Amino acid sequence: MPNVVEFTPFKLQNGVSVSDFLLASDKLQTEFIAKQKGYISRKLIFDGEKWADLVIWETMDDAKNAAAAWEKNAAADEYMTFIDEKSCTLTHFTVEKSY
């Protein structure tokens, strides 16, 4: 079965501390994302204006189960306090070919 790429671009809330956001991201990684079934890797990327989480999952079910568990996780709640939710979109892609 192909891997799944989760792509979630977003902007931070106005006035938040980037260093505090990065600490919340580290906490989210260790306390939640890395513990989810099917987790392979995560990258937090930034283009100077927008951020994005890029997470690789083994299967679509793993990605969807993690998204459902996200709603009940304290580290995820804390992470989201830094994010402008109107700018945030979650998309799952299946890997059709790797080079």
N, CA and C atoms as a LAMMPS dump frame, in Angstrom:
ITEM: TIMESTEP
0
ITEM: NUMBER OF ATOMS
297
ITEM: BOX BOUNDS ff ff ff
-5.0000000000000000e+02 5.0000000000000000e+02
-5.0000000000000000e+02 5.0000000000000000e+02
-5.0000000000000000e+02 5.0000000000000000e+02
ITEM: ATOMS id mol type element x y z
1 1 1 N 0.846 -1.18 0
2 1 2 C 0 0 0
3 1 3 C 0.896 1.25 0
4 2 1 N 0.51 2.279 -0.755
5 2 2 C 1.359 3.482 -0.842
6 2 3 C 1.348 4.293 0.45
7 3 1 N 2.413 5.046 0.648
8 3 2 C 2.474 5.962 1.784
9 3 3 C 1.529 7.133 1.553
10 4 1 N 1.264 7.863 2.623
11 4 2 C 0.386 9.019 2.573
12 4 3 C 1.162 10.242 3.052
13 5 1 N 1.027 11.336 2.317
14 5 2 C 1.624 12.614 2.689
15 5 3 C 0.506 13.523 3.186
16 6 1 N 0.662 13.996 4.406
17 6 2 C -0.277 14.957 4.991
18 6 3 C 0.359 16.332 4.867
19 7 1 N -0.317 17.244 4.21
20 7 2 C 0.201 18.594 3.989
21 7 3 C -0.775 19.587 4.603
22 8 1 N -0.282 20.381 5.559
23 8 2 C -1.13 21.327 6.28
24 8 3 C -0.46 22.701 6.339
25 9 1 N -0.759 23.574 5.359
26 9 2 C -0.215 24.938 5.416
27 9 3 C -1.032 25.808 6.372
28 10 1 N -0.36 26.796 6.973
29 10 2 C -1.031 27.691 7.92
30 10 3 C -0.182 28.924 8.157
31 11 1 N -0.815 29.925 8.769
32 11 2 C -0.114 31.116 9.261
33 11 3 C -0.232 31.124 10.778
34 12 1 N 0.737 31.747 11.411
35 12 2 C 0.67 31.917 12.857
36 12 3 C -0.259 33.086 13.193
37 13 1 N -0.807 33.049 14.409
38 13 2 C -1.59 34.178 14.913
39 13 3 C -0.674 35.399 14.973
40 14 1 N -1.232 36.571 14.783
41 14 2 C -0.454 37.801 14.901
42 14 3 C 0.115 37.925 16.307
43 15 1 N 1.391 38.276 16.375
44 15 2 C 2.024 38.576 17.649
45 15 3 C 2.523 37.396 18.456
46 16 1 N 2.379 36.169 17.948
47 16 2 C 2.875 35.037 18.735
48 16 3 C 4.399 34.948 18.621
49 17 1 N 4.979 34.381 19.635
50 17 2 C 6.424 34.173 19.665
51 17 3 C 6.776 32.922 18.862
52 18 1 N 7.645 33.083 17.876
53 18 2 C 8.065 31.933 17.071
54 18 3 C 8.796 30.916 17.941
55 19 1 N 9.616 31.383 18.861
56 19 2 C 10.333 30.433 19.719
57 19 3 C 9.359 29.636 20.593
58 20 1 N 8.312 30.276 21.102
59 20 2 C 7.294 29.548 21.869
60 20 3 C 6.539 28.567 20.979
61 21 1 N 6.241 28.986 19.757
62 21 2 C 5.576 28.099 18.796
63 21 3 C 6.432 26.859 18.524
64 22 1 N 7.734 27.063 18.33
65 22 2 C 8.62 25.93 18.052
66 22 3 C 8.712 24.985 19.245
67 23 1 N 8.659 25.519 20.455
68 23 2 C 8.625 24.66 21.646
69 23 3 C 7.342 23.836 21.674
70 24 1 N 6.217 24.46 21.318
71 24 2 C 4.942 23.734 21.26
72 24 3 C 4.98 22.67 20.164
73 25 1 N 5.668 22.973 19.061
74 25 2 C 5.815 21.999 17.982
75 25 3 C 6.635 20.793 18.432
76 26 1 N 7.71 21.058 19.177
77 26 2 C 8.53 19.964 19.719
78 26 3 C 7.707 19.08 20.657
79 27 1 N 6.917 19.724 21.506
80 27 2 C 6.064 18.991 22.447
81 27 3 C 5.033 18.152 21.692
82 28 1 N 4.418 18.738 20.682
83 28 2 C 3.452 18.012 19.857
84 28 3 C 4.101 16.788 19.229
85 29 1 N 5.315 16.962 18.734
86 29 2 C 6.032 15.866 18.08
87 29 3 C 6.275 14.702 19.045
88 30 1 N 6.814 15.011 20.213
89 30 2 C 7.2 13.942 21.141
90 30 3 C 6.02 13.333 21.891
91 31 1 N 5.027 14.166 22.225
92 31 2 C 3.917 13.677 23.027
93 31 3 C 2.762 13.106 22.217
94 32 1 N 2.694 13.457 20.921
95 32 2 C 1.554 12.994 20.139
96 32 3 C 1.944 12.369 18.799
97 33 1 N 2.472 13.164 17.887
98 33 2 C 2.65 12.684 16.511
99 33 3 C 3.537 11.444 16.436
100 34 1 N 4.694 11.477 17.075
101 34 2 C 5.634 10.35 16.981
102 34 3 C 5.079 9.067 17.587
103 35 1 N 4.048 9.177 18.419
104 35 2 C 3.464 8 19.061
105 35 3 C 2.311 7.384 18.271
106 36 1 N 1.916 8.03 17.176
107 36 2 C 0.775 7.545 16.412
108 36 3 C 1.161 6.361 15.521
109 37 1 N 0.249 5.409 15.421
110 37 2 C 0.46 4.238 14.574
111 37 3 C 0.667 4.695 13.124
112 38 1 N 1.668 4.137 12.493
113 38 2 C 1.923 4.43 11.083
114 38 3 C 2.728 5.678 10.811
115 39 1 N 3.153 6.38 11.862
116 39 2 C 3.954 7.597 11.673
117 39 3 C 5.315 7.231 11.095
118 40 1 N 5.743 7.973 10.068
119 40 2 C 7.064 7.769 9.458
120 40 3 C 7.971 8.974 9.711
121 41 1 N 7.513 10.18 9.334
122 41 2 C 8.36 11.363 9.526
123 41 3 C 7.508 12.631 9.485
124 42 1 N 8.107 13.715 9.968
125 42 2 C 7.439 15.024 9.957
126 42 3 C 8.472 16.101 9.693
127 43 1 N 8.071 17.073 8.897
128 43 2 C 8.877 18.263 8.675
129 43 3 C 7.982 19.474 8.91
130 44 1 N 8.492 20.452 9.625
131 44 2 C 7.829 21.747 9.794
132 44 3 C 8.573 22.704 8.881
133 45 1 N 7.879 23.233 7.88
134 45 2 C 8.54 24.056 6.865
135 45 3 C 7.989 25.489 6.894
136 46 1 N 8.796 26.426 6.39
137 46 2 C 8.465 27.847 6.463
138 46 3 C 9.009 28.545 5.235
139 47 1 N 8.192 29.427 4.622
140 47 2 C 8.645 30.144 3.428
141 47 3 C 8.895 31.629 3.682
142 48 1 N 8.918 32.037 4.946
143 48 2 C 9.099 33.441 5.281
144 48 3 C 7.79 34.116 5.651
145 49 1 N 6.672 33.504 5.27
146 49 2 C 5.349 34.033 5.599
147 49 3 C 4.425 32.936 6.116
148 50 1 N 4.369 31.825 5.383
149 50 2 C 3.498 30.708 5.759
150 50 3 C 4.326 29.533 6.257
151 51 1 N 3.718 28.774 7.149
152 51 2 C 4.293 27.547 7.665
153 51 3 C 3.517 26.372 7.075
154 52 1 N 4.077 25.184 7.209
155 52 2 C 3.328 23.973 6.848
156 52 3 C 3.916 22.792 7.601
157 53 1 N 3.027 21.898 7.985
158 53 2 C 3.428 20.599 8.517
159 53 3 C 3.338 19.611 7.374
160 54 1 N 4.387 18.823 7.216
161 54 2 C 4.451 17.787 6.189
162 54 3 C 4.74 16.483 6.917
163 55 1 N 3.727 15.62 6.994
164 55 2 C 3.847 14.378 7.76
165 55 3 C 3.652 13.199 6.812
166 56 1 N 4.495 12.187 6.957
167 56 2 C 4.386 10.975 6.151
168 56 3 C 3.846 9.859 7.031
169 57 1 N 2.795 9.206 6.543
170 57 2 C 2.143 8.102 7.245
171 57 3 C 2.245 6.847 6.392
172 58 1 N 2.187 5.7 7.038
173 58 2 C 2.221 4.436 6.296
174 58 3 C 0.971 4.253 5.44
175 59 1 N -0.212 4.545 6.002
176 59 2 C -1.467 4.319 5.276
177 59 3 C -2.427 5.487 5.478
178 60 1 N -3.446 5.546 4.647
179 60 2 C -4.478 6.572 4.788
180 60 3 C -5.24 6.373 6.101
181 61 1 N -5.485 5.126 6.483
182 61 2 C -6.153 4.876 7.758
183 61 3 C -5.342 5.432 8.922
184 62 1 N -4.013 5.247 8.888
185 62 2 C -3.157 5.799 9.943
186 62 3 C -3.288 7.319 10.005
187 63 1 N -3.263 7.971 8.854
188 63 2 C -3.372 9.431 8.799
189 63 3 C -4.72 9.89 9.346
190 64 1 N -5.782 9.221 8.947
191 64 2 C -7.124 9.615 9.395
192 64 3 C -7.328 9.325 10.884
193 65 1 N -6.786 8.229 11.369
194 65 2 C -6.885 7.924 12.795
195 65 3 C -6.134 8.957 13.631
196 66 1 N -4.968 9.38 13.166
197 66 2 C -4.207 10.415 13.874
198 66 3 C -4.971 11.737 13.872
199 67 1 N -5.602 12.064 12.753
200 67 2 C -6.389 13.301 12.677
201 67 3 C -7.558 13.259 13.66
202 68 1 N -8.184 12.11 13.801
203 68 2 C -9.293 11.966 14.751
204 68 3 C -8.787 12.079 16.194
205 69 1 N -7.645 11.48 16.482
206 69 2 C -7.067 11.533 17.828
207 69 3 C -6.594 12.945 18.179
208 70 1 N -6.223 13.719 17.175
209 70 2 C -5.759 15.102 17.344
210 70 3 C -6.763 15.916 18.154
211 71 1 N -8.05 15.689 17.892
212 71 2 C -9.108 16.461 18.529
213 71 3 C -9.142 16.296 20.049
214 72 1 N -8.528 15.219 20.558
215 72 2 C -8.604 14.913 21.988
216 72 3 C -7.243 15.018 22.676
217 73 1 N -6.288 15.712 22.065
218 73 2 C -4.934 15.722 22.601
219 73 3 C -4.542 17.114 23.113
220 74 1 N -4.023 17.175 24.335
221 74 2 C -3.65 18.451 24.955
222 74 3 C -2.503 19.143 24.221
223 75 1 N -1.503 18.388 23.753
224 75 2 C -0.382 18.997 23.021
225 75 3 C -0.865 19.586 21.698
226 76 1 N -1.816 18.928 21.054
227 76 2 C -2.392 19.459 19.813
228 76 3 C -3.184 20.731 20.094
229 77 1 N -3.93 20.729 21.205
230 77 2 C -4.674 21.938 21.588
231 77 3 C -3.726 23.114 21.806
232 78 1 N -2.621 22.869 22.507
233 78 2 C -1.646 23.93 22.758
234 78 3 C -1.041 24.434 21.451
235 79 1 N -0.671 23.513 20.568
236 79 2 C -0.088 23.868 19.265
237 79 3 C -1.038 24.767 18.481
238 80 1 N -2.321 24.428 18.508
239 80 2 C -3.301 25.182 17.737
240 80 3 C -3.527 26.591 18.272
241 81 1 N -3.161 26.881 19.515
242 81 2 C -3.329 28.242 20.033
243 81 3 C -2.415 29.229 19.307
244 82 1 N -1.385 28.742 18.647
245 82 2 C -0.449 29.599 17.917
246 82 3 C -0.884 29.841 16.472
247 83 1 N -1.832 29.059 15.986
248 83 2 C -2.165 29.025 14.556
249 83 3 C -3.45 29.788 14.26
250 84 1 N -3.423 30.548 13.171
251 84 2 C -4.627 31.201 12.655
252 84 3 C -5.448 30.112 11.956
253 85 1 N -6.477 29.628 12.631
254 85 2 C -7.226 28.475 12.123
255 85 3 C -7.888 28.738 10.773
256 86 1 N -8.204 29.993 10.453
257 86 2 C -8.805 30.314 9.152
258 86 3 C -7.814 30.066 8.01
259 87 1 N -6.523 30.086 8.32
260 87 2 C -5.502 29.907 7.281
261 87 3 C -5.074 28.441 7.141
262 88 1 N -5.606 27.578 7.978
263 88 2 C -5.135 26.201 8.103
264 88 3 C -5.998 25.245 7.275
265 89 1 N -5.343 24.459 6.412
266 89 2 C -6.046 23.429 5.646
267 89 3 C -5.259 22.13 5.739
268 90 1 N -5.983 21.032 5.873
269 90 2 C -5.382 19.705 5.982
270 90 3 C -5.724 18.919 4.725
271 91 1 N -4.704 18.386 4.05
272 91 2 C -4.924 17.587 2.849
273 91 3 C -4.067 16.337 2.928
274 92 1 N -4.644 15.213 2.551
275 92 2 C -3.905 13.951 2.476
276 92 3 C -3.733 13.556 1.017
277 93 1 N -2.497 13.201 0.661
278 93 2 C -2.164 12.745 -0.684
279 93 3 C -1.613 11.336 -0.596
280 94 1 N -1.964 10.491 -1.533
281 94 2 C -1.306 9.184 -1.608
282 94 3 C -0.101 9.321 -2.533
283 95 1 N 0.964 8.636 -2.171
284 95 2 C 2.166 8.655 -2.998
285 95 3 C 1.96 7.686 -4.138
286 96 1 N 1.915 8.202 -5.349
287 96 2 C 1.688 7.352 -6.519
288 96 3 C 2.992 6.875 -7.133
289 97 1 N 4.057 7.655 -6.92
290 97 2 C 5.36 7.27 -7.465
291 97 3 C 6.435 8.004 -6.683
292 98 1 N 7.474 7.302 -6.315
293 98 2 C 8.617 7.916 -5.642
294 98 3 C 9.83 7.82 -6.556
295 99 1 N 10.661 8.835 -6.501
296 99 2 C 11.881 8.856 -7.324
297 99 3 C 13.098 8.907 -6.444
